[in-house]
Amino acid sequence: MSDDAPHTPGTPEPGAGHGRPGPPPRAGRARRAEAAGRGGGSVPDPQVPAQRGTGSEADAPTGRGPRKPSPARRPRGGRTDRPGTGPDAAATSAGTTRGRGVRAGSGNVADDRTRNGRARTAPGDDQEVRPEQSAGDAAGARVIPLRAEGARRRRKAAETSTTAEEATAAHPDAAPPEEPGPSAAEETVERLFTFLRRRLDGDYAVDEFGFDPDLTDNVLIPALRPLYRSWFRVETIGMNNVPDVGGALVVANHSGTLPLDSLMTAVALHDDHPAERHLRMLGADLVFRLPVLGALTRKQGATLACNPDAERLLSSGELVGVWPEGFKGIGKPFRDRYKLQRFGRGGFVSAALRTGVPIIPCAIVGAEEIYPKIGDIKPLARLFGAPYFPVTPTFPLLGPLGAVPLPSKWYIEFGEPIRTDTFDSVDADDPMLVFNLTDQVRETIQHTLYRLLSQRRNAFLG
């Protein structure tokens, strides 16, 4: 190149940069430089690189041959800086364009922006960006584990946790931690073996009437409980009217062909009453003449329905149950269901008057539907010495399966007690008083039955 060739300030000489030709000057800058020279303005410093790709690192040999000169870049979006701004405002009178080519040594870090518009720090004039330095920074970066928070929680729990011995030593007055108890099956097996041991050792008590509370609580009541809870689904009402202690006389209606209502009443008073009271039932002599059933009835606490036995039980503070209808109530046909029969001569009222205990009316709904009696075979009844031989929709048609009761929904309501302690014991011999109290008890039970039936939607669903 001859000496007469024009030389643009800020453009490296040909041959510089290890023998490779530098990129041509941008047209816009050349024109502005020429205009500044003609106008007497200051010329930009030729030591400042005018565009990216110039300098010692850009001119380093790569072994790929000479690089093609890159075309002049325009500012993105055609944006140009206003005159008088930028790092070279003191050196230039006319405004120079602040382009993306001004990088190293410019000192204007804020103007060096990435593609997303955020400012990034550019190295100074005395710094070089080396590839191995960037790789070293990346290699020295700290890796944060994904489960650091969970590890911190486990470490903190391990630091704060103490054993039972340490907690007891630190707080000797504190109660020791509760240990898990045995399961229900284990408790049942343990109760069974304990009961058998008592029976073998003879360590149980029986009163003068033959009542065995140990056998009743561990064998007889548990055997009836599935019928009470799952089959008949008995609901009790007014249990608070039954006293926790002391004698009382429970008077209830009788129905159902077989006397299951008396057994369910005994289970209700044992399981649903807060004091778990035993019901001492008064039964007919026919019950106690049966081979096995008579002995179990005695052991459950029942006794003969007579005034002397009833008065002795009431005087000793027992809860006594009586069903005054007798066989007339339990053996009535299904068409007469829930219609109370005659209550006898009122012997239960005389026993209550002599002992001064309250009379508790009890209404039982649901027992009439377990064995709907639609007929009676009297010859067979006389043959077996029974008051009746019932015919139901399932018996004797289905044989032994007909003895399974229908799953009706039961309700047992205990009414408000009728006090007898306001009378003298000699009033028990007054037939008019006895008749009035008997009729009062009967009417109370009958009205309670009608009320419960009016509230019941279905005999089996309740």
C-alpha positions as CSV (number, residue, x, y, z in Angstrom):
1,M,0.0,0.0,0.0
2,S,1.3,3.4,-0.9
3,D,1.8,6.3,1.5
4,D,-0.9,8.3,-0.3
5,A,-3.6,5.8,0.6
6,P,-6.0,7.3,3.1
7,H,-5.7,6.0,6.6
8,T,-8.8,5.9,8.8
9,P,-8.0,6.6,12.4
10,G,-8.9,3.7,14.7
11,T,-8.1,1.1,12.0
12,P,-5.0,-1.1,12.5
13,E,-2.4,-1.1,9.8
14,P,-2.4,-3.8,7.2
15,G,-0.2,-6.6,8.3
16,A,-0.7,-6.0,11.9
17,G,-2.1,-8.8,14.0
18,H,0.3,-11.5,12.9
19,G,0.1,-11.0,9.2
20,R,-3.6,-11.1,8.8
21,P,-5.5,-8.1,7.3
22,G,-7.8,-6.4,9.7
23,P,-11.5,-5.8,9.0
24,P,-12.4,-2.9,6.8
25,P,-13.5,0.2,8.6
26,R,-17.2,0.8,9.0
27,A,-18.6,3.2,6.5
28,G,-20.4,5.4,9.0
29,R,-17.4,5.9,11.2
30,A,-15.2,6.7,8.2
31,R,-17.5,9.4,7.1
32,R,-17.8,10.9,10.6
33,A,-14.0,10.8,11.0
34,E,-13.6,12.7,7.7
35,A,-16.2,15.2,8.7
36,A,-14.5,15.7,12.0
37,G,-11.1,16.3,10.2
38,R,-12.6,18.9,7.9
39,G,-14.4,20.6,10.7
40,G,-11.3,20.8,12.9
41,G,-12.8,18.4,15.5
42,S,-10.8,16.0,17.6
43,V,-9.9,12.6,16.2
44,P,-10.8,9.5,18.2
45,D,-8.0,7.7,19.9
46,P,-6.6,5.1,17.4
47,Q,-5.6,2.8,20.4
48,V,-9.2,2.1,21.3
49,P,-10.5,-0.9,19.3
50,A,-13.4,0.2,17.1
51,Q,-15.1,-3.2,16.8
52,R,-15.2,-6.7,18.2
53,G,-12.7,-9.1,16.8
54,T,-9.6,-6.7,16.9
55,G,-6.8,-6.9,19.3
56,S,-4.2,-9.5,20.2
57,E,-6.7,-12.3,21.1
58,A,-8.7,-11.7,17.9
59,D,-5.6,-11.8,15.8
60,A,-4.2,-15.0,17.4
61,P,-3.5,-17.7,14.8
62,T,-6.1,-20.5,14.9
63,G,-4.8,-22.6,12.0
64,R,-7.8,-22.1,9.9
65,G,-6.4,-19.6,7.6
66,P,-7.3,-15.9,7.2
67,R,-10.6,-14.9,8.6
68,K,-13.0,-13.1,6.4
69,P,-13.7,-9.5,7.4
70,S,-17.0,-9.3,9.2
71,P,-19.4,-6.8,7.8
72,A,-20.1,-3.6,9.7
73,R,-22.8,-4.1,12.4
74,R,-25.6,-1.6,12.9
75,P,-26.9,-1.0,16.4
76,R,-29.8,-3.3,17.2
77,G,-33.1,-1.8,16.3
78,G,-31.4,1.0,14.5
79,R,-30.8,2.8,17.8
80,T,-28.1,5.5,17.9
81,D,-26.8,7.4,20.9
82,R,-27.5,11.1,21.3
83,P,-24.6,13.5,20.8
84,G,-22.6,14.4,23.9
85,T,-23.1,11.1,25.7
86,G,-20.9,8.0,26.2
87,P,-17.3,7.6,27.5
88,D,-15.7,9.7,24.7
89,A,-17.9,12.7,25.1
90,A,-15.0,14.8,26.3
91,A,-12.8,13.9,23.3
92,T,-15.4,14.3,20.6
93,S,-17.4,17.4,19.9
94,A,-19.9,15.7,17.6
95,G,-21.8,12.8,19.1
96,T,-20.4,9.4,18.3
97,T,-22.5,6.3,18.0
98,R,-22.6,4.0,21.0
99,G,-22.6,0.7,19.3
100,R,-22.1,-2.9,20.4
101,G,-18.5,-2.9,19.1
102,V,-17.1,-0.8,22.0
103,R,-16.1,-3.5,24.5
104,A,-12.6,-3.8,26.1
105,G,-11.1,-0.6,27.5
106,S,-14.1,1.5,27.0
107,G,-14.9,1.7,30.8
108,N,-18.6,1.9,30.0
109,V,-19.9,-1.3,31.5
110,A,-23.5,-0.1,31.8
111,D,-23.6,0.3,28.0
112,D,-22.4,-3.2,27.3
113,R,-25.6,-5.2,27.4
114,T,-26.5,-8.7,26.6
115,R,-29.2,-9.7,24.2
116,N,-31.8,-9.8,26.9
117,G,-31.0,-6.2,27.9
118,R,-29.2,-6.9,31.2
119,A,-25.9,-5.3,32.0
120,R,-22.9,-7.5,32.4
121,T,-19.4,-6.7,33.6
122,A,-16.8,-6.5,30.9
123,P,-13.1,-7.0,31.7
124,G,-10.9,-4.0,31.9
125,D,-7.9,-3.0,29.7
126,D,-5.5,-4.9,31.8
127,Q,-7.6,-8.1,32.0
128,E,-8.1,-10.9,29.6
129,V,-10.9,-13.3,29.4
130,R,-9.4,-16.8,29.1
131,P,-11.3,-19.9,28.2
132,E,-9.5,-21.9,30.9
133,Q,-10.4,-19.3,33.5
134,S,-14.1,-19.6,32.7
135,A,-13.8,-23.4,32.8
136,G,-12.1,-23.1,36.2
137,D,-14.8,-20.9,37.6
138,A,-17.4,-23.4,36.4
139,A,-15.5,-26.3,37.9
140,G,-15.2,-24.5,41.3
141,A,-18.9,-23.8,41.5
142,R,-20.6,-25.3,44.6
143,V,-23.1,-28.0,44.0
144,I,-26.2,-27.7,46.3
145,P,-27.8,-31.1,47.0
146,L,-31.5,-31.3,46.2
147,R,-32.4,-32.8,49.6
148,A,-30.4,-30.5,51.8
149,E,-33.5,-29.4,53.6
150,G,-34.6,-32.9,54.5
151,A,-31.0,-33.7,55.7
152,R,-31.0,-30.7,57.9
153,R,-34.4,-31.7,59.4
154,R,-33.1,-35.2,60.1
155,R,-29.9,-33.9,61.6
156,K,-31.8,-31.5,63.9
157,A,-34.2,-34.3,65.0
158,A,-31.2,-36.5,65.8
159,E,-29.7,-33.7,67.8
160,T,-32.8,-33.0,69.8
161,S,-34.0,-36.6,70.3
162,T,-33.4,-38.3,73.6
163,T,-34.0,-41.8,74.8
164,A,-36.6,-42.7,77.5
165,E,-33.8,-43.2,80.0
166,E,-32.3,-39.8,79.4
167,A,-35.8,-38.1,79.6
168,T,-36.5,-39.9,82.9
169,A,-33.1,-38.9,84.3
170,A,-33.6,-35.3,83.2
171,H,-37.2,-35.1,84.6
172,P,-37.5,-37.7,87.5
173,D,-40.9,-36.3,88.5
174,A,-42.4,-36.7,85.1
175,A,-44.7,-39.7,84.4
176,P,-43.0,-42.5,82.3
177,P,-44.2,-43.0,78.7
178,E,-47.1,-45.3,78.3
179,E,-46.4,-48.6,76.7
180,P,-48.8,-50.1,74.1
181,G,-51.3,-52.5,75.8
182,P,-52.4,-55.9,74.6
183,S,-54.8,-56.2,71.7
184,A,-58.5,-57.1,72.0
185,A,-57.9,-60.7,71.0
186,E,-55.2,-61.1,73.6
187,E,-57.5,-59.6,76.3
188,T,-60.3,-62.0,75.3
189,V,-58.0,-65.0,75.5
190,E,-56.6,-63.8,78.9
191,R,-60.1,-63.3,80.3
192,L,-61.1,-66.8,79.1
193,F,-58.2,-68.5,80.8
194,T,-58.8,-66.5,83.9
195,F,-62.4,-67.5,84.0
196,L,-61.6,-71.2,83.5
197,R,-59.1,-71.1,86.3
198,R,-61.7,-69.6,88.6
199,R,-64.2,-72.3,87.7
200,L,-61.7,-75.1,88.2
201,D,-60.6,-73.6,91.6
202,G,-64.1,-73.0,92.7
203,D,-63.3,-69.3,93.2
204,Y,-66.8,-67.9,92.4
205,A,-69.9,-67.0,94.4
206,V,-73.5,-68.0,94.0
207,D,-76.3,-66.4,96.0
208,E,-79.3,-68.2,97.6
209,F,-81.4,-67.9,94.4
210,G,-78.7,-69.6,92.3
211,F,-77.5,-66.4,90.6
212,D,-73.9,-66.7,89.3
213,P,-72.6,-63.3,88.3
214,D,-69.3,-64.7,87.1
215,L,-70.9,-67.0,84.7
216,T,-73.4,-64.4,83.6
217,D,-70.8,-61.7,82.8
218,N,-68.4,-64.0,81.0
219,V,-70.6,-66.5,79.2
220,L,-74.3,-65.8,79.1
221,I,-74.3,-62.0,78.4
222,P,-71.5,-62.3,75.7
223,A,-73.5,-65.1,74.0
224,L,-76.6,-62.8,73.7
225,R,-74.7,-59.7,72.8
226,P,-74.5,-60.4,69.0
227,L,-78.3,-60.7,68.9
228,Y,-78.6,-57.4,70.9
229,R,-76.1,-55.3,68.9
230,S,-76.0,-56.8,65.4
231,W,-79.2,-58.7,64.7
232,F,-81.9,-56.7,66.5
233,R,-79.8,-53.4,66.7
234,V,-81.5,-52.5,70.0
235,E,-81.8,-48.8,70.9
236,T,-82.5,-47.9,74.5
237,I,-84.3,-44.7,75.6
238,G,-84.6,-43.3,79.1
239,M,-81.9,-45.3,80.8
240,N,-81.4,-42.5,83.2
241,N,-84.8,-43.4,84.8
242,V,-83.2,-46.6,86.2
243,P,-81.4,-45.9,89.5
244,D,-77.8,-46.8,89.8
245,V,-78.2,-48.4,93.2
246,G,-81.0,-49.7,95.3
247,G,-84.1,-51.8,94.6
248,A,-86.5,-51.1,91.7
249,L,-89.1,-53.0,89.8
250,V,-89.1,-52.9,86.0
251,V,-92.5,-53.8,84.5
252,A,-92.6,-54.5,80.7
253,N,-94.9,-55.8,78.0
254,H,-94.4,-59.4,76.8
255,S,-94.5,-60.5,73.2
256,G,-92.7,-62.4,70.5
257,T,-93.8,-66.1,70.8
258,L,-90.5,-66.9,72.5
259,P,-89.3,-64.8,75.5
260,L,-86.4,-63.1,73.8
261,D,-87.7,-59.7,75.0
262,S,-86.8,-60.5,78.6
263,L,-83.3,-61.5,77.6
264,M,-82.7,-58.4,75.5
265,T,-83.9,-56.2,78.4
266,A,-81.3,-57.9,80.7
267,V,-78.5,-57.2,78.2
268,A,-79.6,-53.6,77.8
269,L,-79.5,-52.9,81.5
270,H,-76.1,-54.6,81.8
271,D,-74.4,-53.0,78.7
272,D,-76.1,-49.6,78.4
273,H,-76.6,-48.7,82.0
274,P,-73.7,-46.8,83.6
275,A,-73.8,-49.1,86.7
276,E,-74.0,-52.3,84.5
277,R,-76.9,-53.6,86.6
278,H,-78.1,-57.2,86.6
279,L,-81.8,-57.7,86.0
280,R,-83.3,-60.4,88.3
281,M,-86.2,-61.7,86.3
282,L,-89.3,-63.3,87.6
283,G,-90.4,-66.2,85.5
284,A,-93.2,-68.8,85.3
285,D,-92.6,-72.3,86.8
286,L,-92.6,-73.8,83.3
287,V,-89.3,-72.2,82.5
288,F,-87.5,-73.7,85.4
289,R,-88.9,-77.3,84.6
290,L,-87.0,-77.3,81.3
291,P,-83.9,-79.6,81.3
292,V,-81.0,-77.2,80.5
293,L,-82.8,-73.9,80.1
294,G,-84.1,-74.0,83.6
295,A,-80.6,-74.3,85.2
296,L,-79.1,-71.5,83.0
297,T,-82.1,-69.3,83.8
298,R,-81.4,-69.7,87.5
299,K,-77.7,-69.0,87.1
300,Q,-78.6,-65.8,85.1
301,G,-80.5,-64.5,88.2
302,A,-84.1,-65.4,87.4
303,T,-86.4,-66.8,90.1
304,L,-90.0,-67.9,90.4
305,A,-92.6,-65.2,90.0
306,C,-94.0,-65.2,93.5
307,N,-94.4,-62.4,96.0
308,P,-92.0,-63.8,98.7
309,D,-89.1,-64.1,96.2
310,A,-89.8,-60.7,94.7
311,E,-89.9,-59.0,98.0
312,R,-86.7,-60.6,99.2
313,L,-84.9,-59.4,96.1
314,L,-86.3,-55.9,96.2
315,S,-85.4,-55.6,99.9
316,S,-81.8,-56.5,99.3
317,G,-81.5,-53.7,96.7
318,E,-81.7,-55.8,93.5
319,L,-83.2,-54.6,90.2
320,V,-86.1,-56.9,89.5
321,G,-88.0,-57.4,86.2
322,V,-91.5,-58.7,85.7
323,W,-93.7,-59.3,82.6
324,P,-97.3,-59.3,84.0
325,E,-99.0,-60.5,80.8
326,G,-97.4,-63.9,81.1
327,F,-98.2,-66.5,78.4
328,K,-101.2,-64.5,77.3
329,G,-99.0,-61.8,76.1
330,I,-96.2,-63.8,74.6
331,G,-98.5,-66.3,72.8
332,K,-101.1,-63.8,71.4
333,P,-101.7,-63.9,67.6
334,F,-99.9,-61.4,65.3
335,R,-103.1,-59.5,64.6
336,D,-103.2,-58.5,68.2
337,R,-99.7,-57.2,68.3
338,Y,-98.8,-54.4,70.7
339,K,-102.2,-54.7,72.5
340,L,-101.6,-55.3,76.1
341,Q,-103.4,-58.2,77.8
342,R,-104.6,-58.3,81.4
343,F,-101.9,-57.6,84.0
344,G,-103.1,-60.3,86.4
345,R,-104.1,-59.5,89.9
346,G,-101.4,-56.9,90.5
347,G,-99.1,-59.0,92.6
348,F,-96.1,-57.0,91.5
349,V,-97.7,-53.8,92.8
350,S,-98.1,-55.3,96.2
351,A,-94.4,-56.3,96.3
352,A,-93.4,-52.8,95.4
353,L,-95.7,-51.3,98.0
354,R,-94.3,-53.5,100.8
355,T,-90.7,-52.7,100.0
356,G,-91.2,-49.1,99.0
357,V,-89.2,-49.3,95.7
358,P,-90.2,-47.4,92.5
359,I,-92.0,-49.0,89.6
360,I,-90.4,-48.3,86.2
361,P,-92.7,-48.8,83.2
362,C,-90.8,-50.4,80.2
363,A,-92.1,-50.5,76.6
364,I,-90.5,-52.9,74.1
365,V,-91.1,-52.4,70.3
366,G,-89.8,-54.9,67.8
367,A,-90.3,-58.2,69.5
368,E,-93.7,-58.8,67.9
369,E,-92.1,-59.2,64.5
370,I,-89.4,-61.8,65.2
371,Y,-91.9,-64.8,65.2
372,P,-95.2,-63.6,63.7
373,K,-97.7,-66.1,65.1
374,I,-100.3,-66.9,62.5
375,G,-101.6,-70.2,64.0
376,D,-101.6,-72.6,67.0
377,I,-101.6,-76.4,66.9
378,K,-103.3,-77.2,70.2
379,P,-102.9,-81.0,70.0
380,L,-99.2,-80.7,69.8
381,A,-99.2,-78.1,72.6
382,R,-101.0,-80.6,74.9
383,L,-98.6,-83.3,73.8
384,F,-95.6,-81.3,74.8
385,G,-97.2,-79.7,77.9
386,A,-96.8,-76.2,76.4
387,P,-99.3,-73.4,76.5
388,Y,-99.3,-73.2,72.7
389,F,-97.5,-74.6,69.6
390,P,-97.0,-71.7,67.3
391,V,-97.2,-71.6,63.6
392,T,-95.2,-68.8,61.9
393,P,-94.4,-68.1,58.2
394,T,-91.1,-69.9,58.6
395,F,-91.9,-72.6,61.3
396,P,-92.5,-75.5,61.0
397,L,-92.3,-75.0,57.2
398,L,-88.5,-74.5,57.1
399,G,-87.8,-76.9,60.0
400,P,-84.9,-75.8,62.2
401,L,-84.3,-72.7,60.1
402,G,-87.7,-71.5,61.1
403,A,-86.3,-71.0,64.7
404,V,-84.1,-68.2,63.4
405,P,-85.8,-64.9,64.5
406,L,-86.5,-62.2,61.9
407,P,-84.1,-59.2,62.2
408,S,-86.6,-56.6,63.3
409,K,-85.5,-53.2,64.7
410,W,-85.9,-52.9,68.5
411,Y,-86.6,-50.0,70.8
412,I,-86.6,-50.3,74.6
413,E,-87.8,-47.3,76.5
414,F,-87.7,-46.9,80.3
415,G,-90.4,-44.5,81.5
416,E,-90.4,-42.2,84.6
417,P,-90.5,-44.1,87.9
418,I,-93.8,-44.3,89.8
419,R,-93.0,-43.8,93.4
420,T,-94.4,-46.1,96.1
421,D,-92.5,-44.8,99.1
422,T,-95.2,-42.3,99.8
423,F,-97.5,-45.2,100.9
424,D,-97.4,-47.3,104.0
425,S,-96.6,-51.0,103.8
426,V,-100.1,-51.9,105.0
427,D,-101.5,-50.2,101.9
428,A,-100.4,-53.3,99.9
429,D,-103.5,-55.0,101.2
430,D,-105.8,-52.3,99.8
431,P,-107.2,-53.9,96.6
432,M,-108.4,-50.5,95.2
433,L,-105.0,-48.9,95.5
434,V,-103.4,-52.0,94.0
435,F,-105.8,-51.9,91.1
436,N,-105.3,-48.2,90.4
437,L,-101.5,-48.5,90.4
438,T,-101.7,-51.6,88.2
439,D,-103.9,-49.8,85.7
440,Q,-101.6,-46.7,85.8
441,V,-98.6,-48.8,84.9
442,R,-100.5,-50.6,82.1
443,E,-101.8,-47.4,80.6
444,T,-98.3,-45.8,80.7
445,I,-96.8,-48.7,78.8
446,Q,-99.6,-48.8,76.3
447,H,-99.3,-45.1,75.4
448,T,-95.6,-45.5,75.1
449,L,-96.0,-48.3,72.7
450,Y,-98.4,-46.3,70.5
451,R,-96.0,-43.4,70.5
452,L,-93.0,-45.5,69.5
453,L,-95.0,-47.2,66.8
454,S,-96.1,-43.9,65.3
455,Q,-92.5,-42.8,65.1
456,R,-91.3,-46.0,63.5
457,R,-91.3,-46.1,59.7
458,N,-90.5,-49.8,59.1
459,A,-90.5,-52.8,61.4
460,F,-87.1,-53.9,60.1
461,L,-85.3,-50.6,59.3
462,G,-86.7,-48.6,62.1
